[in-house]
Amino acid sequence: MAEGFFDRLRGRIERVGSVVSVGLDPDLDRLPPDAADHDLPRWAFNRRVIDATHEHAAAFKPNAAFYEGEQGWRALRETAAYAAGKDVPVLLDAKRGDVGVSARQYAEVLDWVDAITVSPYLGRDALSPFLSRAEAGVFVLCRTSNAGGADLQELALASGEPLYERVAALADVWNEHGNVGLVVGATAPEELERVRETVDVPFLVPGVGAQGGDLEAAVEYGLADGIGLINSSRGIVYAGDEAPDVTDTDGYARAAGEAAKRLRRRVAEHR
């Protein structure tokens, strides 16, 4: 039997002493000119960022939205393969959630990435093709980091519990293969604590970078037996925007490496 995702992630965390997830969101409108002129601009940018940040990364998290289209999916495959060559797991932030053959098609991406984020809105049958892959990680959206997440996620059910707590409890039931985690944002520290009181699974905690989430709470409640991921995307890959002398991909990569290193050190202060 293949080793499960969280076992592989544990090994990676222990080797590098980091729970930092580096989000790879290559916005074509923000790439430096030398990357934008490449035949696969997203890949040209990501490769240099991976080179600069992998020693600080427990995982890389590309967001599927930035890879739409033929060239984008080629860049994503190249990115995933290159990260694997650096021995870094790849978590695809795709937020999939559909039924029947559609769900099975979406789940095929797990042939070449290590984990994926999914939406629980359609229920267990929509997630079965992902959950059944015991070797893959499945992070269920629970309490997301965006402000509008409260519109639905904090609605009280007839039982009195908020919807996000029910999602957490269901994810615990769905965790038959030990491959389920939750997405819980650092921008909602009280909810982060409540979810941790509900379940003992690893969290993917976004929102500590550009969104200004609570890093201390992310570390305190995001890890289960030392396993979990604290993600920063724009705060790392576009750190070069804050340096006026950075104009090319190498400069952005250096700035990203320094930002990942700083976040790793800040997280270590709370572990």
C-alpha positions in Angstrom: 0.0 0.0 0.0 1.3 3.5 -0.9 2.2 5.8 1.9 -0.5 8.2 2.8 -0.3 11.9 2.2 -0.1 12.9 5.9 2.7 10.4 6.5 4.6 11.9 3.6 3.8 15.4 4.9 5.0 14.5 8.4 8.3 13.3 6.9 8.7 16.5 5.0 7.9 18.7 8.0 10.5 16.8 10.1 13.2 17.1 7.4 12.9 20.8 6.9 11.5 21.9 10.2 8.7 23.9 8.6 4.9 23.8 8.2 4.9 26.6 5.7 2.9 26.1 2.6 4.0 28.4 -0.3 1.1 29.3 -2.6 2.0 29.4 -6.3 -0.5 31.8 -7.8 1.2 33.2 -11.0 -1.0 36.0 -12.1 -0.1 36.8 -15.7 -0.8 40.5 -15.1 1.8 40.6 -12.3 4.6 38.6 -13.7 7.9 40.3 -14.5 8.6 40.9 -18.2 11.3 38.2 -18.6 8.8 35.6 -17.3 5.8 37.0 -19.2 7.8 36.6 -22.5 8.4 32.9 -21.9 6.3 30.4 -23.9 5.1 29.1 -20.6 5.2 32.2 -18.4 3.6 30.6 -15.3 6.1 27.8 -15.4 9.1 30.1 -15.9 8.0 32.1 -12.8 7.2 29.1 -10.7 10.4 27.3 -11.3 12.5 30.1 -10.0 10.2 30.6 -7.0 10.4 26.9 -6.2 14.2 27.0 -6.4 14.3 29.9 -4.0 11.7 28.7 -1.5 11.7 24.9 -1.4 14.2 24.6 1.5 11.6 26.5 3.7 8.5 24.8 2.3 6.5 21.9 3.7 4.3 22.0 0.6 3.5 24.0 -2.4 -0.1 25.0 -3.1 -0.9 26.1 -6.6 -4.4 27.5 -7.0 -6.1 26.0 -10.1 -7.7 29.4 -11.0 -4.3 30.6 -12.2 -3.8 27.7 -14.6 -6.9 27.7 -16.7 -6.4 27.0 -20.4 -4.1 24.7 -22.3 -0.9 26.6 -21.5 -1.9 26.9 -17.9 -2.5 23.2 -17.4 0.8 22.5 -19.0 2.5 24.9 -16.6 0.7 23.3 -13.7 2.0 19.8 -14.7 5.5 21.1 -15.1 5.2 22.9 -11.7 4.0 19.7 -9.9 6.7 17.6 -11.5 9.4 20.0 -10.6 8.2 20.3 -7.0 8.2 16.5 -6.7 11.8 16.5 -7.9 12.6 18.8 -4.9 10.8 16.3 -2.6 8.0 18.8 -1.8 4.4 17.7 -1.8 1.9 19.5 -4.0 -1.5 20.5 -2.8 -3.8 21.7 -5.5 -6.2 24.4 -4.3 -9.1 23.5 -6.6 -12.1 23.5 -4.3 -13.8 20.8 -6.3 -17.3 19.5 -5.4 -19.5 17.8 -8.0 -21.3 14.4 -8.4 -21.1 11.3 -10.4 -18.8 11.1 -13.4 -17.9 14.8 -13.0 -16.4 14.1 -9.6 -14.5 11.1 -10.9 -13.1 13.2 -13.7 -12.0 15.9 -11.3 -10.4 13.4 -9.0 -8.0 12.2 -11.8 -5.8 15.2 -11.0 -4.7 13.2 -8.0 -2.7 11.1 -10.4 -0.1 13.9 -10.5 -0.6 16.0 -7.4 -0.5 14.9 -3.7 -3.6 16.5 -2.3 -6.5 18.7 -3.2 -9.1 21.1 -1.6 -12.7 20.2 -2.0 -16.1 21.8 -1.3 -18.5 19.8 1.0 -21.7 21.6 -0.2 -22.9 18.7 -2.3 -22.3 16.1 0.4 -20.5 12.8 0.8 -21.2 11.4 -2.6 -19.6 14.4 -4.3 -16.4 13.8 -2.4 -16.2 10.0 -2.5 -13.9 9.8 -5.6 -11.4 11.9 -3.7 -11.9 10.3 -0.3 -11.4 6.8 -1.7 -7.9 7.6 -2.7 -6.3 6.6 0.5 -2.8 7.9 -0.5 -4.0 11.4 -1.4 -4.8 14.3 1.0 -8.3 15.8 0.9 -8.7 19.2 2.6 -12.4 20.0 3.0 -13.5 23.7 3.0 -14.7 24.5 6.6 -14.3 28.1 7.7 -12.6 30.0 4.9 -10.4 33.1 5.2 -12.5 35.5 3.1 -14.9 37.9 4.8 -17.9 36.6 2.9 -17.3 33.1 4.2 -19.5 34.0 7.2 -22.5 34.5 5.0 -23.2 30.7 5.0 -20.5 29.1 7.1 -21.7 30.8 10.3 -25.4 30.2 9.8 -26.9 28.4 12.8 -28.5 25.0 12.2 -31.6 23.7 14.0 -29.2 22.1 16.5 -27.7 25.5 17.3 -24.3 24.7 15.9 -22.9 26.8 13.1 -22.7 25.2 9.7 -18.9 25.2 9.7 -18.8 23.1 12.9 -21.2 20.5 11.2 -18.8 20.4 8.3 -15.9 19.7 10.6 -17.8 16.9 12.3 -18.8 15.4 9.0 -15.2 15.5 7.8 -14.2 13.6 10.8 -16.7 10.9 9.9 -15.5 10.8 6.3 -11.9 10.3 7.5 -12.0 6.5 7.1 -8.6 6.4 5.4 -6.9 9.0 7.6 -6.5 11.3 4.6 -8.9 14.1 5.5 -7.9 17.6 6.6 -9.8 20.9 6.9 -9.4 24.4 5.4 -9.8 26.9 8.3 -8.6 30.5 7.8 -6.3 32.4 10.1 -8.5 35.4 9.7 -11.2 33.8 11.9 -9.1 32.8 15.0 -12.1 32.2 17.3 -13.7 29.8 14.8 -10.3 28.2 14.3 -10.1 27.4 18.0 -13.7 26.0 17.9 -13.0 23.8 15.0 -9.9 22.4 16.7 -12.1 21.6 19.8 -14.4 19.7 17.4 -11.9 17.5 15.5 -8.3 16.3 15.6 -7.3 16.4 11.9 -4.6 18.5 10.2 -5.7 22.0 9.0 -4.6 24.0 6.0 -4.6 27.5 7.3 -4.6 30.3 4.7 -4.7 34.0 5.3 -1.6 34.7 7.3 0.1 36.6 4.5 -1.6 39.4 2.5 -4.9 38.8 4.3 -3.3 39.6 7.7 -4.5 36.5 9.6 -3.6 35.6 13.2 -0.3 33.6 12.9 -0.2 32.6 16.6 -3.7 31.2 16.4 -2.9 29.5 13.1 0.0 27.6 14.7 -1.7 26.9 18.0 -4.8 25.4 16.5 -3.8 24.5 13.0 -1.6 21.6 13.8 -2.7 18.1 14.8 0.2 16.1 16.4 2.5 18.6 14.7 1.0 18.1 11.2 -0.7 20.9 9.3 0.1 23.7 6.9 0.3 27.5 7.3 -0.1 29.0 3.9 1.0 32.3 2.4 0.6 32.9 -1.3 0.8 36.6 -2.4 2.8 37.5 0.7 5.6 35.2 -0.6 5.5 35.0 -4.4 4.9 38.8 -4.8 7.2 39.9 -2.0 9.3 41.5 -4.8 6.5 44.1 -5.3 7.7 45.8 -2.1 11.2 46.2 -3.4 11.5 48.9 -6.0 14.8 47.5 -7.4 13.2 44.1 -8.2 12.3 44.0 -11.9 13.0 40.4 -13.1 12.2 36.9 -12.2 15.4 36.3 -10.3 14.7 39.3 -8.1 11.2 38.1 -7.4 12.5 34.7 -6.6 15.1 36.1 -4.1 12.4 38.2 -2.5 10.1 35.1 -2.3 12.9 33.1 -0.7 13.5 35.7 2.0 9.7 36.0 2.6 9.4 32.2 3.0 12.4 32.1 5.3 10.9 34.9 7.5 7.5 33.2 7.7 9.2 29.9 8.6 11.0 31.7 11.5 7.9 33.4 12.7 6.0 30.2 12.7 8.8 28.5 14.6 8.5 31.1 17.4 5.0 29.8 18.1 5.5 26.0 17.7 
